Amino acid sequence: MSESTADTASWRTRVRAIVLHPSRPEALVLRAPGGPALPEFELPGRAWAGRPEQFVQGVRDAVGVEVALLRTAETRVDDAGLIRHAAVVFAAREGSPAIPGHARWVGAAEAAGVVGLAPVLGELAGGRVPAGRVPWRARAWLGTAEQWMVTSLAALGRPVRGRVEQARVAELSCVLRAATDGGDVYFKATTQLPLFVNEGRVMAALSELFPDDIPAPLAVDGQRRWMLLPDLGPEIGWQAPVEVREEVLRAFAGLQIRSIGSVDRLLAAGCLDRTPRWLARQATEWPATIDLSRWLSADEVAELTAAGADLASACAALTGHPVPYTLGHGDMHLGNVARDGAGYRFFDWSDACVTHPFVDMIVIFFDDDPATRERLRDVYLAEWASFAPRARLLAAWQLAEPLAALNQAISYVSIATHVELGADRDGMIEDTGTWLRRLIDSHRQFFL
């Protein structure tokens, strides 16, 4: 959402709920004096539909129906009233309680006259909204995924207790949660993108190679890009104390170092080749193949295009340093690290790759505080002391910083140009622009 200059604590999220029948081409409307109307409710703050619990509870409170969140159909920000309006599409779940007396189901003919139902008229008329790369937008998807989850866990001797719940619904992934006697289990489905790996298959292979660092999936359906993971313990999170961040970096550097002899196995397992040689090709060819005008001015596009030769030379220089290629996470930050009784566990490997290890260190390069940045850099580089003298490590580190920005910018542009962005649209567009400008700034800093 675009930012308001007002105090965000005053914001409220007003939701217009479009509830689809679980099987028939019908939508739920309320009887109102002015004619049929959609259920509406308000949530405190600037709620995000990617975390569906509040939204599902809002529908439950408004009409007593159990629903699954499918997608955000429309959003609008009213700065004057400090209200974020969102039209959110839900599907009533099979076995949900009967609708209340002041509600009823309507088909396409009557729905055409109901304010707010335009985003789903095609579905109600018998058509289907294409799920595209985001299959969990379809009404029938959740039931199919839930059945696979239940069956897989039963085969493992961990039957599901209660209803499977949605934990996260976004354009890039969908996460479900189920309670079992052995603790919560999480289902994850990821969208298919050019720079995404088949995460379940890759994690299964990585967990065999590095069982102390990467959790093993409980079950994998590689064809549908589904997997089950156990509860990994509390996420470290962005606000972790600097001492904890140092521990995480030492652990991750250890994982990278242990992966050095397994590069061929990593590539064979499905990790992508994002080595400096690959980045060098991207640096010179990529800007000309993508319309960057959504994020950058014409002058900025020209500057980024001109930077290609410098970035390619940095790739060549980094290739000549003694620190070898390793496993790369691709999105290494503290939101993708958890801790259990055995230590730190690294997850969310949809960007898994082989790369120069320093290029993966966005968690250090782009920390906001210069003193913390230097402290974390020194802790991390100390783990590589056996590979090169400190002066050479620092030289490689300097070369890697603009390449880290290049690597992230390529990833974000790929996502933004291949996914039908919905609830994540504004955030993804903004983040893509941020990484492109970080790349430009890094180039200026190190080459101009």
C-alpha positions, -999 to +999 in steps of 0.1 A: +000+000+000+011+036-005+022+052+027+000+078+044+017+107+062-007+102+091+001+081+122-002+045+110-015+035+144-048+053+134-053+031+104-080+005+101-085-021+074-120-023+061-127-056+044-154-063+018-158-101+019-166-119-014-175-154-002-179-181-028-199-212-024-176-242-020-189-260-051-217-240-068-212-208-089-227-186-062-216-159-038-229-150-003-248-117+001-266-101+030-302-089+030-301-052+034-327-023+030-310-011-002-307-045-018-282-074-015-249-064+000-216-080+007-205-087+043-181-061+056-159-059+087-130-038+100-096-049+114-073-028+135-041-014+118-029-021+083-037-058+080-022-079+052-042-107+036-011-128+033-016-136+070-052-149+067-061-156+104-076-121+111-095-121+078-109-156+083-120-147+118-136-115+105-158-135+082-166-160+110-177-131+132-197-114+105-216-143+091-207-174+111-192-192+081-158-210+080-139-198+049-105-201+032-088-170+018-082-172-019-069-138-030-072-101-026-093-088-055-090-051-050-075-026-026-080+011-022-064+036+003-085+065+016-059+087+032-084+112+045-103+086+065-072+066+074-090+035+060-075+008+038-103-008+019-098-043+006-121-066-014-110-101-004-122-133-021-129-163+002-144-197-004-167-213+022-152-245+034-170-278+030-188-287+062-191-250+073-221-241+094-253-231+076-254-195+066-275-172+089-310-161+081-300-126+069-277-141+043-283-161+011-264-174-020-269-157-053-259-167-088-244-148-117-276-130-128-284-115-095-248-110-085-243-086-114-263-060-095-245-063-062-219-037-056-184-052-052-190-086-069-175-075-102-141-093-095-158-127-094-186-124-120-167-146-144-165-174-119-202-171-110-211-172-147-196-206-150-161-196-161-130-202-141-104-176-130-071-190-143-049-199-114-018-194-136+013-198-115-008-194-082-029-226-080-041-219-045-064-192-059-088-219-071-116-230-048-109-267-050-072-264-043-073-262-006-093-294-002-069-313-025-039-300-006-055-307+028-063-343+018-026-349+007-014-334+040-038-356+061-030-388+041+008-382+042+008-375+080-014-405+087+011-427+068+038-413+090+019-422+122+011-385+129-027-381+123-040-345+120-059-332+150-086-307+141-089-286+109-060-277+087-055-239+088-040-214+064-009-199+078+002-178+049-014-170+015+007-150-010+016-150-046+049-168-041+039-195-017+010-209+004+016-223+038-009-245+058-006-256+094-019-288+111-017-299+147-006-334+154+003-353+186+040-348+176+036-310+172+026-287+144+034-296+108+036-271+080+027-277+044+043-254+018+035-250-019+056-227-041+049-211-074+069-221-104+092-193-116+123-192-138+147-185-108+129-207-082+140-242-076+117-271-068+120-265-031+108-298-017+131-319-038+161-295-032+155-294+005+153-332+007+187-334-010+202-306+011+190-321+043+209-354+034+241-335+028+237-311+058+214-326+083+225-304+112+217-272+093+188-279+069+156-296+080+144-327+062+109-326+047+085-351+062+070-357+027+075-342-008+053-342-039+078-329-064+053-328-093+030-304-075+059-286-057+045-295-023+062-305+009+056-310+046+080-297+073+080-302+111+079-272+134+114-258+134+112-238+165+110-200+169+121-178+140+151-157+148+135-126+132+148-092+121+151-077+155+174-103+170+203-090+192+236-085+174+251-113+194+225-137+181+231-125+146+268-132+150+260-168+160+238-172+130+265-159+107+291-183+121+267-212+117+259-202+081+295-197+072+302-232+086+274-246+063+289-228+033+324-241+040+311-277+044+294-274+011+326-266-009+332-302-019+296-308-029+291-282-056+285-308-084+260-326-061+242-293-054+238-286-090+226-321-097+201-318-069+185-288-086+203-258-071+207-230-097+241-219-111+243-182-099+281-181-098+299-149-108+302-162-143+264-163-145+262-129-129+287-115-154+264-125-183+234-110-166+252-078-159+258-071-195+227-087-211+199-085-185+190-048-185+184-048-223+160-077-220+137-063-193+114-032-193+128-014-162+107+017-167+082+005-141+108+012-115+135+035-129+137+067-148+152+067-183+184+082-169+186+055-143+180+027-169+208+042-190+231+043-159+223+007-150+229-005-185+263+014-187+273-002-153+273-037-169+309-037-180+321-027-145+299-053-128+312-080-152+348-071-144+340-074-107+326-109-114+358-118-132+380-105-104+359-123-077+363-155-096+401-152-092+400-149-054+408-180-034+374-183-016+356-211-037+320-214-047+295-228-022+259-234-015+239-201-016+206-194+000+196-166-023+175-148+004+196-151+035+180-130+062+170-137+098+134-143+089+146-175+072+164-189+102+149-208+132+164-223+163+156-256+179+174-276+206+201-287+182+210-252+169+202-230+140+181-243+111+180-226+077+148-228+057+130-212+027+153-225+000+133-215-030+163-196-043+189-223-036+220-219-058+257-223-062+274-190-059+303-171-044+296-172-006+301-135-001+274-126-027+249-143-005+255-120+025+227-094+020+220-097+057+253-079+063+258-057+033+225-039+037+222-036+074+212+000+082+238+007+109+274+011+096+290+000+129+268-031+131+276-038+094+313-037+100+311-058+132+290-085+114+314-085+084+344-091+106+327-120+124+317-136+092+351-131+074+369-146+104+353-179+095+372-177+062+406-169+076+421-203+065+413-195+028+431-161+024+448-133+044+424-107+058+434-081+032+424-105+003+392-114+021+383-077+024+391-071-013+368-100-022+341-086+001+343-052-016+338-068-050+309-089-037+288-060-024+276-046-058+272-082-070+249-090-041+227-061-051+228-073-087+218-108-077+189-096-056+177-071-083+177-099-109+156-121-085+131-094-077+126-083-113+121-119-123+094-124-097+076-091-105+075-098-142+063-135-139+038-135-111+002-122-113+007-100-083-023-095-060-020-089-022+018-086-025+017-062-055+026-029-039+053-044-016+069-064-044+069-035-068+085-013-041+110-039-031+121-044-067+127-007-071+146-006-039+170-034-051+175-017-085+185+015-068+207-002-044+225-017-074+229+017-089+241+032-056+266+003-051+280+008-086+285+045-079+301+038-046+326+012-058+333+022-094+327+059-099 
